[in-house]
Amino acid sequence: MRFSPCLTASFLLFGSPIPTKAASPDPAATVTKPPQLLVSPEPIYPEDAIRDGVEGDIVLQLDIDANGHVSAVQVVTPAGHGFDEAAVEAAKQFVFSPAELDGKPIAVRVNYTHHFLLQPKPPVTPAEGGMLAGRVFERGIRKPVIGASVQALGEAEPAITDSRGYFSLKLPAGLINIEVVAPGYERFSTQQQIRVDQRLEVNYFLKSQSEGLEAVVRGERDKKEVSRRSVDRSELQKVPGSFGDPVRVIQNLPGVARLPFLAGQIIVRGASPNDTGTYLDGVPLPLLYHFNGGPSVLNSEFLDRVDFYPGGFGPEHGRAIGGIVDVHTRRQDSPHWHGSAKIDLIDAGAYVSVPISRSWTISAALRRSYLDLFLPVILRRTRSNNTTVTPRYYDYQLRADYHPPDSRHSVKLFFFGSDDVLRIINNDTVANSFRLNQHIAFQRMMAAWTYRGDRLTVVSEPYVGHTLNNNGSGLLTLNQSSYNVGLREKLEYQFAPAFVGRAGLDLLGTRSAISSDLPPRSSTYRSFPGEQASADLEQLTQRRWVYDYGYWVEGAIHFPFGLKLFPGARGDVFALRGQSRYSLDPRLIARQSLGTDGKTALKGSVGLYHEAPPIQFLDPVTGNPDLPLQAAFQTSFGFERRITNLINVDITGFYTRRFHLAERSNEVVFQPDGTPSRVNYDGGAIGRAYGVEVFLRHELSRHFFGWVAYTLSWSQQKGRYERDYHWQSFDQRHILTLIAQYKFGNGWELGGRYRLVSGLPTTPFVDSTFDADSNTYHPINGGFNSARLPLFHQLDVRVDKTWTFERWSLDVYLEVLNVFNIRNQAFLLNDYRFRTHGAVTDMPIFPNLGVKAVW
């Protein structure tokens, strides 16, 4: 009797990283080389198992240090019959080539599957026969399986598939039993008829034990930012309420408030949505989501991961005093063509990726919504007189990747864009006189060149783009068209194993053209109360260039007693109309590991942050060109603990002081010639935000993942001449989110999301006065933001059924938003006399049935 183990390792899905004393590279880096098994003594087949004719598969968890040696072995899936002890003893003697992150050795944790197979027949060298050759793929997505063992039972030594899944075997003529085993996949068996002097070409398709999820090598990234939370596409594509879009899952993380009605940006720690920066591969985006918090502007097939920083981020990011959302795309370099197509009740989209050579890959995607197409038909058939606002959006991406084999250089060209329009749909002839002008669109073209040496890494990203933002209702409009040109440069050098230095440039130029049709500042007569102004509107047009020259430097220092320090600084020069504003922002992040197992850590950050006020506030006619840079002083302190390999808890407290905030002002100043002038906007407002965030997370296992996210926070603001703070307009005191996703097997999945959120602040009115000169009513308000909308709560549920075929897979899903049809209030509308008001409610119950095919 003899056995044939499979000598390849499978990498743990979302496993915990292994602490290392070597300096780790940048968080945005990816694992460039997995560990390869070099020395693998075969375990001794237990005599009792040989006697009883027992076979078995055992899964081990191996901790591999930065030198490639196995430091710890743990049995994940036991097999009994003495297999566990034999496999553990052999695994302790394994030697690997070290895993590398950007060319630097790192420690990793992997899963290793060993197959104990009895082979009663000795190997037979065929005298006459033929050749069996082919490829091994993952079933459903046609991904080549590397390191699979293709065995002709009792006939010959197995063949091991290469980096593209190819294998070949010389076999005797006849009917041969073939068995294919690979770590992380179910065993595959078949029979093949081999004929003399003939070559038989085959393709074998293995079913993944992880049910279609991608294997991810978890290297040791620098855990520097105190509250950086990373999410990966394979974990998040089926979270309820996300419509299959992993970027939408950011809305369920601690520190993120519920989106306001029809908003396409996010609210972080009570700050204005304009205070949070959104990036795609380092290129700034004007918005992250389509209207009404819909899907993100990027097809999920391009997504690698999303890094979310609610605060305390490093100097590489700037122009934001709130948080940062950094969306990273994955390199499109698959050796075979693949794609996907999706259609549901909201939109339809498609994606395809085609390798045109060993070095070049072209990928493209397109998506469009169609509520605006069939909703008018429904309204006409129902003869409804209701007025409805409906969004229309589409987005598109075209990308080329150049990555020669064994080269240190890579190039990326990426063109993407988005277009959103809000339309009024109704059958009411009176309401048809009302027009809505809401149109947001942008295009970006970026290139990226990356060089990864042994100690030096260089990334250069030039980009250009255009943004269109039209706002208005009725005859009133405010239109803004902007052209952007920018360059991001980043250098990283490892001076010593415990010290890494980073530096970069972040240059941005924006040419804006703003036009508006607004009422004149003098009183206008109206024929009766509530009617629109009949006088001609005042037309304004402004054009200007705005420049921002950013530069930054950062160090990563690792001390032998578990302390990591990340000191850094960022400077910006903001120039407009010959005026320059300067900022210098020192920042420090610290992390201290407790104990020898690296499972517990304390962390803290302190730093200064600046951003330019909204460009429309700087208009010399309608704004104030002398506004200062808005600023924030952010501090945070936290604790994290890995309870098990899959469960961890993160608790972070924060305090942010905001100052030089721009707000409307009625102050009048006198020019040198004695003429009065209205200030319009003043930069003297201050704000503060403080609270605690709790994140209890069960990472992806074979059947389950989920988390509990809770934020308790206060966000307040006051003007230059105000004595007391008032609630900031985006303050939400309590934010609770529960996420759970379970895989039952056989392609069935069930998930749920529950959110409980405090209502947004609102200003009540107590009475109104009538102005005979202008023939209008003016409200008498209570305290500003002294009241709140009712509590928001909502349950979303999603059910998936996936069928996996040899060359493609089909997913049918039903996603039900607001299962209990709760009428959550979005905001209040008053009548023109300010005597009554009505509530505009958020989305009612909405079932979304969809189909997605992947090949």
Secondary structure by P-SEA (a helix, b strand, c coil): cccccccbbbbccccbbbbbccccccccccccccccccccccccccaaaaaacccbbbbbbbbccccccccccccccccccaaaaaaaaaaaaccccbbbcccbbbbbbbbbbbbbcccccccccccbbbbbbbbbbcccccccccbbbbbccccccbbbbcccccbbbbbcccbbbbbbbbcccccccbbbbbbccbbbbbbbbbbbcccbbbbbbbccccccccbbbbbcccccccccccccccccccccccccccccccccccccccccccccccccccccccccccccccccccccccccbbbbbcccccccccccccbbbbbbbcccccccccccccccccccbbbbbbbccccbbbbbbbbbbcccccaaaaaaaacccbbbbbbbbcccccbbbbbcccccbbbbbbbcbbbbbbbbbccccccccbbbbbbbbbcccbbbbbbbcccbbbbbbbbcbbbbbbbbccccbbbbbbbbbbbbbbbbbcccccbbbbbbbbbbbbbbbbbbbcccccbbbbcccccccccbbbbbbbbbbbbbbbbbbbbbbbcccbbbbbbbbbbbbbbcccbbbbbbbbbbbbbbbcccccccccccccbbbbbbccccccccccccccccbbbbbbbbccccccccccbbbbbbbbbbbbccbbbbbcbbbbcccbbbbbccccccccccccbbbbbbbbccccccccbbbbbbbccccccccccccccccccccbbbbbbbbbbccccccccbbbbbbcccbbbbbccccccccccccccccccccccccccccbbbbbbbbbbbcccbbbbbbbbbcccccccccccccccccccbbbbbccccbbbbbbccccc
